[in-house]
Amino acid sequence: MTADGTRNRTGNRTGDTATGRTVDRSRGYRVFQAVNAVVLTGVVIVTLYPFVNVVARSLSDENAIRSGQVSLVPRGFTLTTYEYVISDPTFWTNYRNTVVYTVVATVIAMFMTTCYAYVLSKKHLKGRTFLIGIAVFTMFFSGGIIPNYVLVTSLGLKDSIWAIVLPNAVSVFNLLVMKAFFEGLPAELEEAAAIDGMSTYGILLRIVLPLSKAVIATMVLFYAVAFWNSWFAAFLYMSQSDLFPVTVFLRNLIAGATGASSVGADAMNLTVAANIKAVTMVLTVLPILAIYPFVQRYFVTGVTLGAVKG
């Protein structure tokens, strides 16, 4: 390749990098771009199709769904199931519970995970290997449902938010990801801050965390999605309907609508039974879809942090 725009040995014209003239790509590169565009377009279509189909089913009537006419466009447009779900005041109570559980649980989980990961990132810490081993051990072994239920009940956590928050306060996977991120930060920054008289907590709050926005945003999204979609813990430890999250409410709604297609059911129950699963998924995923665009830019930052700069 030459710098003045002459042809190279393969006969392909190269641009002049000094003057910024356009570079002529080889036929192989153009073919690669075309194939790449086709493959990525196919991936997008395959990814979006199920979601669009679910939205269409949630807006279609019972006959169109049962006859298999619904694909990407609603057939027999109806909002009966949405009206059926959101007209129940219990739905909004459980939705509020879900928001509260998710916010509180995510804040506590991030606090504990960040502190634990920052400690484990210090290679001079005594007992560091033992602490890492304890965390990794819990990834492969657990006490099981019955011991956990007995423990939560004996601690008096049943029918409270803490039955959902505390047992899942630390995800070992997220912990190890944050630990690896903290280990990749320049140690010289912390050493300089320590020389200037900054305490350990000051270094964490004023040096480490501002440099860790990408991984923090990623972990917040991971925890928030996990707590938002969680239903089994509430189903197991909650006995009062006004304490259920919306996922349990919708789970019970699906279970109740399962028999709606029996002989003698009225038209509304038939419609609800036909698209209740689709409505359930749409109502559950909407808040996450609303939040994700505000967090997406941090994923891009997180990917490029470790890139080699030329």
C-alpha beads as a LAMMPS data file, in Angstrom:
LAMMPS data file: protein, C-alpha beads

310 atoms
309 bonds

1 atom types
1 bond types

-500.0 500.0 xlo xhi
-500.0 500.0 ylo yhi
-500.0 500.0 zlo zhi

Masses

1 110.0

Atoms # bond

1 1 1 0.000 0.000 0.000
2 1 1 1.323 3.393 -0.957
3 1 1 0.563 6.759 0.584
4 1 1 -0.053 8.592 -2.717
5 1 1 -3.058 6.643 -3.941
6 1 1 -1.241 4.348 -6.473
7 1 1 -2.284 0.765 -7.049
8 1 1 -0.782 -1.934 -4.850
9 1 1 0.420 -5.365 -5.943
10 1 1 -3.095 -6.860 -5.963
11 1 1 -4.369 -4.187 -8.325
12 1 1 -6.716 -2.590 -5.794
13 1 1 -6.649 1.173 -5.526
14 1 1 -5.834 2.517 -2.079
15 1 1 -6.642 5.953 -0.814
16 1 1 -4.287 8.732 0.063
17 1 1 -4.357 8.851 3.848
18 1 1 -2.722 12.261 3.873
19 1 1 -5.367 13.926 1.689
20 1 1 -8.300 11.844 2.900
21 1 1 -9.320 10.592 -0.581
22 1 1 -11.834 7.745 -0.751
23 1 1 -10.444 4.215 -0.560
24 1 1 -11.575 1.719 -3.232
25 1 1 -12.325 -1.605 -1.586
26 1 1 -11.589 -4.970 -3.150
27 1 1 -14.361 -7.201 -4.468
28 1 1 -13.829 -9.619 -1.582
29 1 1 -14.337 -6.893 0.962
30 1 1 -17.539 -5.727 -0.728
31 1 1 -18.840 -9.296 -0.733
32 1 1 -18.007 -9.563 2.961
33 1 1 -19.943 -6.356 3.671
34 1 1 -22.973 -7.618 1.744
35 1 1 -22.964 -11.017 3.471
36 1 1 -22.462 -9.353 6.821
37 1 1 -25.427 -7.043 6.226
38 1 1 -27.646 -9.963 5.166
39 1 1 -26.676 -12.074 8.180
40 1 1 -27.174 -9.233 10.671
41 1 1 -30.516 -8.355 9.100
42 1 1 -31.581 -11.962 9.484
43 1 1 -30.533 -11.950 13.126
44 1 1 -32.578 -8.800 13.754
45 1 1 -35.639 -10.320 12.053
46 1 1 -35.345 -13.572 13.990
47 1 1 -34.980 -11.619 17.222
48 1 1 -37.869 -9.215 16.626
49 1 1 -40.350 -11.649 15.125
50 1 1 -41.310 -13.456 18.380
51 1 1 -41.804 -10.180 20.233
52 1 1 -43.898 -8.617 17.469
53 1 1 -45.932 -11.832 17.294
54 1 1 -46.589 -11.702 21.036
55 1 1 -47.766 -8.081 20.797
56 1 1 -50.040 -8.989 17.885
57 1 1 -51.517 -11.928 19.795
58 1 1 -52.166 -9.733 22.815
59 1 1 -54.302 -7.452 20.619
60 1 1 -56.183 -10.189 18.743
61 1 1 -59.415 -11.961 19.560
62 1 1 -59.859 -15.580 20.565
63 1 1 -61.009 -16.967 17.195
64 1 1 -58.082 -15.494 15.254
65 1 1 -55.548 -16.818 17.783
66 1 1 -57.003 -20.324 17.908
67 1 1 -57.235 -20.552 14.117
68 1 1 -53.572 -19.524 13.728
69 1 1 -54.277 -16.368 11.734
70 1 1 -52.150 -14.071 13.908
71 1 1 -48.606 -13.501 12.730
72 1 1 -47.289 -9.922 12.808
73 1 1 -50.568 -8.018 12.530
74 1 1 -53.434 -8.256 15.047
75 1 1 -56.583 -9.968 13.778
76 1 1 -59.918 -8.976 15.241
77 1 1 -58.395 -6.126 17.235
78 1 1 -59.495 -6.212 20.862
79 1 1 -58.328 -4.828 24.182
80 1 1 -60.535 -7.122 26.251
81 1 1 -57.683 -8.867 28.026
82 1 1 -55.842 -5.623 28.763
83 1 1 -59.045 -4.182 30.212
84 1 1 -59.594 -7.377 32.180
85 1 1 -56.113 -7.199 33.713
86 1 1 -55.706 -3.481 34.421
87 1 1 -59.245 -3.035 35.730
88 1 1 -58.340 -5.146 38.741
89 1 1 -57.041 -2.882 41.566
90 1 1 -54.945 -5.782 42.827
91 1 1 -52.939 -5.557 39.607
92 1 1 -51.814 -2.013 40.397
93 1 1 -51.057 -2.920 44.010
94 1 1 -48.869 -5.794 42.852
95 1 1 -47.262 -3.610 40.192
96 1 1 -46.326 -1.075 42.854
97 1 1 -44.907 -3.924 44.950
98 1 1 -42.769 -5.020 42.032
99 1 1 -41.326 -1.530 41.593
100 1 1 -40.559 -1.248 45.314
101 1 1 -39.047 -4.734 45.511
102 1 1 -36.922 -4.166 42.429
103 1 1 -35.581 -0.770 43.502
104 1 1 -34.814 -1.766 47.102
105 1 1 -33.339 -5.123 46.136
106 1 1 -31.181 -3.625 43.388
107 1 1 -29.789 -0.899 45.674
108 1 1 -28.904 -3.398 48.397
109 1 1 -27.480 -5.898 45.923
110 1 1 -25.310 -3.266 44.251
111 1 1 -24.013 -2.011 47.600
112 1 1 -23.046 -5.480 48.781
113 1 1 -21.667 -6.642 45.439
114 1 1 -19.593 -3.503 44.910
115 1 1 -18.061 -3.628 48.379
116 1 1 -17.316 -7.349 48.164
117 1 1 -15.870 -7.087 44.647
118 1 1 -13.651 -4.123 45.556
119 1 1 -12.237 -6.004 48.526
120 1 1 -11.583 -9.134 46.477
121 1 1 -9.798 -7.100 43.794
122 1 1 -6.961 -6.318 46.234
123 1 1 -4.325 -8.984 45.770
124 1 1 -2.581 -8.077 49.028
125 1 1 -5.719 -8.918 51.045
126 1 1 -5.118 -11.731 53.532
127 1 1 -7.521 -14.617 53.042
128 1 1 -8.478 -13.373 49.583
129 1 1 -8.349 -16.851 48.053
130 1 1 -10.563 -18.220 50.818
131 1 1 -13.154 -15.480 50.334
132 1 1 -13.217 -16.050 46.573
133 1 1 -13.559 -19.773 47.177
134 1 1 -16.581 -19.234 49.426
135 1 1 -18.275 -17.158 46.745
136 1 1 -17.524 -19.604 43.936
137 1 1 -18.660 -22.549 46.084
138 1 1 -22.157 -21.124 46.274
139 1 1 -22.367 -21.121 42.474
140 1 1 -22.309 -24.907 42.399
141 1 1 -23.825 -25.941 45.730
142 1 1 -26.857 -24.698 47.625
143 1 1 -28.951 -25.890 50.542
144 1 1 -32.060 -26.424 48.450
145 1 1 -35.608 -25.110 48.644
146 1 1 -36.645 -26.709 51.938
147 1 1 -33.603 -25.564 53.999
148 1 1 -33.941 -22.070 52.514
149 1 1 -37.626 -21.978 53.384
150 1 1 -36.929 -23.113 56.939
151 1 1 -34.156 -20.520 57.296
152 1 1 -36.252 -17.636 55.963
153 1 1 -39.188 -18.628 58.153
154 1 1 -37.067 -19.050 61.294
155 1 1 -35.548 -15.595 60.754
156 1 1 -39.018 -14.058 60.626
157 1 1 -38.607 -12.833 57.055
158 1 1 -41.713 -14.476 55.633
159 1 1 -44.374 -12.107 54.283
160 1 1 -41.858 -9.270 54.036
161 1 1 -39.733 -7.680 51.355
162 1 1 -36.603 -9.086 52.991
163 1 1 -37.576 -12.623 52.047
164 1 1 -37.045 -11.577 48.433
165 1 1 -34.131 -9.180 48.864
166 1 1 -31.693 -10.783 51.296
167 1 1 -31.406 -14.357 49.941
168 1 1 -30.549 -12.961 46.491
169 1 1 -28.529 -9.919 47.535
170 1 1 -25.290 -11.110 45.899
171 1 1 -24.987 -12.757 42.509
172 1 1 -21.641 -14.520 42.306
173 1 1 -21.472 -14.045 38.554
174 1 1 -21.951 -10.283 38.907
175 1 1 -19.478 -10.286 41.785
176 1 1 -16.753 -11.902 39.688
177 1 1 -17.410 -9.550 36.765
178 1 1 -17.053 -6.471 38.985
179 1 1 -13.967 -7.946 40.645
180 1 1 -12.295 -8.453 37.264
181 1 1 -13.211 -4.890 36.261
182 1 1 -11.757 -3.385 39.438
183 1 1 -8.563 -5.379 38.949
184 1 1 -8.167 -3.813 35.508
185 1 1 -8.176 -0.251 36.829
186 1 1 -4.738 1.441 37.054
187 1 1 -3.306 0.851 40.519
188 1 1 -1.295 4.073 40.216
189 1 1 -4.458 6.162 40.613
190 1 1 -5.249 4.639 43.980
191 1 1 -1.641 4.852 45.088
192 1 1 -1.496 8.543 44.218
193 1 1 -4.742 9.190 46.076
194 1 1 -3.440 7.304 49.118
195 1 1 -0.242 9.385 49.083
196 1 1 -2.398 12.517 49.074
197 1 1 -4.023 11.281 52.280
198 1 1 -7.297 9.927 50.899
199 1 1 -8.874 7.099 52.901
200 1 1 -9.942 3.743 51.499
201 1 1 -13.582 4.812 51.387
202 1 1 -12.623 8.083 49.720
203 1 1 -10.664 6.220 47.044
204 1 1 -13.622 3.950 46.393
205 1 1 -16.184 6.753 46.221
206 1 1 -14.145 9.446 44.466
207 1 1 -11.731 7.457 42.284
208 1 1 -12.955 3.928 41.617
209 1 1 -16.718 4.354 41.272
210 1 1 -16.586 7.327 38.841
211 1 1 -14.348 5.206 36.603
212 1 1 -16.704 2.241 36.869
213 1 1 -19.924 3.714 35.469
214 1 1 -20.053 1.181 32.643
215 1 1 -19.841 -1.916 34.817
216 1 1 -22.110 -0.401 37.473
217 1 1 -24.810 0.383 34.906
218 1 1 -24.499 -3.136 33.524
219 1 1 -24.794 -4.739 36.948
220 1 1 -27.756 -2.517 37.846
221 1 1 -29.562 -3.706 34.732
222 1 1 -28.711 -7.354 35.442
223 1 1 -29.991 -7.133 39.019
224 1 1 -33.062 -5.084 38.102
225 1 1 -34.119 -7.524 35.380
226 1 1 -33.571 -10.502 37.682
227 1 1 -35.619 -9.015 40.518
228 1 1 -38.314 -7.701 38.192
229 1 1 -38.846 -11.114 36.588
230 1 1 -38.540 -13.073 39.818
231 1 1 -41.762 -14.701 40.978
232 1 1 -40.880 -17.994 42.689
233 1 1 -39.420 -16.433 45.849
234 1 1 -42.538 -14.312 46.345
235 1 1 -44.757 -17.278 45.498
236 1 1 -42.908 -19.320 48.118
237 1 1 -42.570 -16.803 50.940
238 1 1 -45.616 -14.547 50.484
239 1 1 -49.044 -15.678 51.676
240 1 1 -50.944 -12.383 51.315
241 1 1 -52.103 -11.290 47.882
242 1 1 -51.472 -7.603 48.592
243 1 1 -47.769 -8.426 49.002
244 1 1 -47.380 -10.263 45.703
245 1 1 -45.304 -8.760 42.882
246 1 1 -46.999 -8.372 39.525
247 1 1 -45.318 -11.528 38.189
248 1 1 -47.150 -13.647 40.768
249 1 1 -50.407 -11.825 40.009
250 1 1 -50.050 -12.579 36.312
251 1 1 -48.998 -16.155 37.047
252 1 1 -52.166 -16.672 39.069
253 1 1 -54.166 -15.004 36.306
254 1 1 -52.789 -17.448 33.753
255 1 1 -53.560 -20.371 36.051
256 1 1 -57.096 -19.088 36.575
257 1 1 -57.685 -18.533 32.868
258 1 1 -56.487 -22.007 31.913
259 1 1 -59.930 -23.477 32.489
260 1 1 -61.765 -20.608 30.846
261 1 1 -62.042 -22.510 27.560
262 1 1 -64.203 -25.198 29.155
263 1 1 -67.768 -25.743 27.979
264 1 1 -70.115 -22.971 29.080
265 1 1 -67.477 -20.210 29.417
266 1 1 -68.600 -16.790 28.233
267 1 1 -67.024 -14.883 25.342
268 1 1 -64.884 -12.609 27.515
269 1 1 -63.319 -15.527 29.385
270 1 1 -62.615 -17.275 26.071
271 1 1 -60.796 -14.205 24.761
272 1 1 -58.847 -13.774 28.003
273 1 1 -57.844 -17.419 28.017
274 1 1 -56.658 -17.230 24.401
275 1 1 -54.228 -14.306 24.704
276 1 1 -53.555 -14.023 28.442
277 1 1 -49.984 -15.293 28.016
278 1 1 -49.234 -12.664 25.376
279 1 1 -50.699 -9.859 27.487
280 1 1 -48.724 -11.152 30.473
281 1 1 -45.423 -10.979 28.611
282 1 1 -46.125 -7.535 27.150
283 1 1 -47.060 -5.990 30.503
284 1 1 -44.034 -7.564 32.189
285 1 1 -41.413 -6.539 29.641
286 1 1 -42.514 -2.944 28.987
287 1 1 -40.704 -1.325 31.973
288 1 1 -37.442 -3.051 31.086
289 1 1 -37.752 -1.917 27.469
290 1 1 -38.341 1.630 28.687
291 1 1 -35.218 1.620 30.863
292 1 1 -32.813 -0.187 28.539
293 1 1 -32.238 2.681 26.037
294 1 1 -30.898 4.853 28.859
295 1 1 -28.408 2.158 29.902
296 1 1 -27.358 0.922 26.475
297 1 1 -24.619 3.520 25.993
298 1 1 -22.822 2.174 29.050
299 1 1 -22.670 -1.277 27.441
300 1 1 -20.864 0.235 24.460
301 1 1 -18.466 1.983 26.823
302 1 1 -17.891 -1.232 28.730
303 1 1 -17.026 -3.107 25.543
304 1 1 -14.508 -0.482 24.380
305 1 1 -12.792 0.033 27.732
306 1 1 -10.477 -2.888 27.154
307 1 1 -9.884 -2.203 23.468
308 1 1 -6.426 -1.542 22.109
309 1 1 -6.190 2.088 21.018
310 1 1 -4.184 2.784 17.887

Bonds

1 1 1 2
2 1 2 3
3 1 3 4
4 1 4 5
5 1 5 6
6 1 6 7
7 1 7 8
8 1 8 9
9 1 9 10
10 1 10 11
11 1 11 12
12 1 12 13
13 1 13 14
14 1 14 15
15 1 15 16
16 1 16 17
17 1 17 18
18 1 18 19
19 1 19 20
20 1 20 21
21 1 21 22
22 1 22 23
23 1 23 24
24 1 24 25
25 1 25 26
26 1 26 27
27 1 27 28
28 1 28 29
29 1 29 30
30 1 30 31
31 1 31 32
32 1 32 33
33 1 33 34
34 1 34 35
35 1 35 36
36 1 36 37
37 1 37 38
38 1 38 39
39 1 39 40
40 1 40 41
41 1 41 42
42 1 42 43
43 1 43 44
44 1 44 45
45 1 45 46
46 1 46 47
47 1 47 48
48 1 48 49
49 1 49 50
50 1 50 51
51 1 51 52
52 1 52 53
53 1 53 54
54 1 54 55
55 1 55 56
56 1 56 57
57 1 57 58
58 1 58 59
59 1 59 60
60 1 60 61
61 1 61 62
62 1 62 63
63 1 63 64
64 1 64 65
65 1 65 66
66 1 66 67
67 1 67 68
68 1 68 69
69 1 69 70
70 1 70 71
71 1 71 72
72 1 72 73
73 1 73 74
74 1 74 75
75 1 75 76
76 1 76 77
77 1 77 78
78 1 78 79
79 1 79 80
80 1 80 81
81 1 81 82
82 1 82 83
83 1 83 84
84 1 84 85
85 1 85 86
86 1 86 87
87 1 87 88
88 1 88 89
89 1 89 90
90 1 90 91
91 1 91 92
92 1 92 93
93 1 93 94
94 1 94 95
95 1 95 96
96 1 96 97
97 1 97 98
98 1 98 99
99 1 99 100
100 1 100 101
101 1 101 102
102 1 102 103
103 1 103 104
104 1 104 105
105 1 105 106
106 1 106 107
107 1 107 108
108 1 108 109
109 1 109 110
110 1 110 111
111 1 111 112
112 1 112 113
113 1 113 114
114 1 114 115
115 1 115 116
116 1 116 117
117 1 117 118
118 1 118 119
119 1 119 120
120 1 120 121
121 1 121 122
122 1 122 123
123 1 123 124
124 1 124 125
125 1 125 126
126 1 126 127
127 1 127 128
128 1 128 129
129 1 129 130
130 1 130 131
131 1 131 132
132 1 132 133
133 1 133 134
134 1 134 135
135 1 135 136
136 1 136 137
137 1 137 138
138 1 138 139
139 1 139 140
140 1 140 141
141 1 141 142
142 1 142 143
143 1 143 144
144 1 144 145
145 1 145 146
146 1 146 147
147 1 147 148
148 1 148 149
149 1 149 150
150 1 150 151
151 1 151 152
152 1 152 153
153 1 153 154
154 1 154 155
155 1 155 156
156 1 156 157
157 1 157 158
158 1 158 159
159 1 159 160
160 1 160 161
161 1 161 162
162 1 162 163
163 1 163 164
164 1 164 165
165 1 165 166
166 1 166 167
167 1 167 168
168 1 168 169
169 1 169 170
170 1 170 171
171 1 171 172
172 1 172 173
173 1 173 174
174 1 174 175
175 1 175 176
176 1 176 177
177 1 177 178
178 1 178 179
179 1 179 180
180 1 180 181
181 1 181 182
182 1 182 183
183 1 183 184
184 1 184 185
185 1 185 186
186 1 186 187
187 1 187 188
188 1 188 189
189 1 189 190
190 1 190 191
191 1 191 192
192 1 192 193
193 1 193 194
194 1 194 195
195 1 195 196
196 1 196 197
197 1 197 198
198 1 198 199
199 1 199 200
200 1 200 201
201 1 201 202
202 1 202 203
203 1 203 204
204 1 204 205
205 1 205 206
206 1 206 207
207 1 207 208
208 1 208 209
209 1 209 210
210 1 210 211
211 1 211 212
212 1 212 213
213 1 213 214
214 1 214 215
215 1 215 216
216 1 216 217
217 1 217 218
218 1 218 219
219 1 219 220
220 1 220 221
221 1 221 222
222 1 222 223
223 1 223 224
224 1 224 225
225 1 225 226
226 1 226 227
227 1 227 228
228 1 228 229
229 1 229 230
230 1 230 231
231 1 231 232
232 1 232 233
233 1 233 234
234 1 234 235
235 1 235 236
236 1 236 237
237 1 237 238
238 1 238 239
239 1 239 240
240 1 240 241
241 1 241 242
242 1 242 243
243 1 243 244
244 1 244 245
245 1 245 246
246 1 246 247
247 1 247 248
248 1 248 249
249 1 249 250
250 1 250 251
251 1 251 252
252 1 252 253
253 1 253 254
254 1 254 255
255 1 255 256
256 1 256 257
257 1 257 258
258 1 258 259
259 1 259 260
260 1 260 261
261 1 261 262
262 1 262 263
263 1 263 264
264 1 264 265
265 1 265 266
266 1 266 267
267 1 267 268
268 1 268 269
269 1 269 270
270 1 270 271
271 1 271 272
272 1 272 273
273 1 273 274
274 1 274 275
275 1 275 276
276 1 276 277
277 1 277 278
278 1 278 279
279 1 279 280
280 1 280 281
281 1 281 282
282 1 282 283
283 1 283 284
284 1 284 285
285 1 285 286
286 1 286 287
287 1 287 288
288 1 288 289
289 1 289 290
290 1 290 291
291 1 291 292
292 1 292 293
293 1 293 294
294 1 294 295
295 1 295 296
296 1 296 297
297 1 297 298
298 1 298 299
299 1 299 300
300 1 300 301
301 1 301 302
302 1 302 303
303 1 303 304
304 1 304 305
305 1 305 306
306 1 306 307
307 1 307 308
308 1 308 309
309 1 309 310
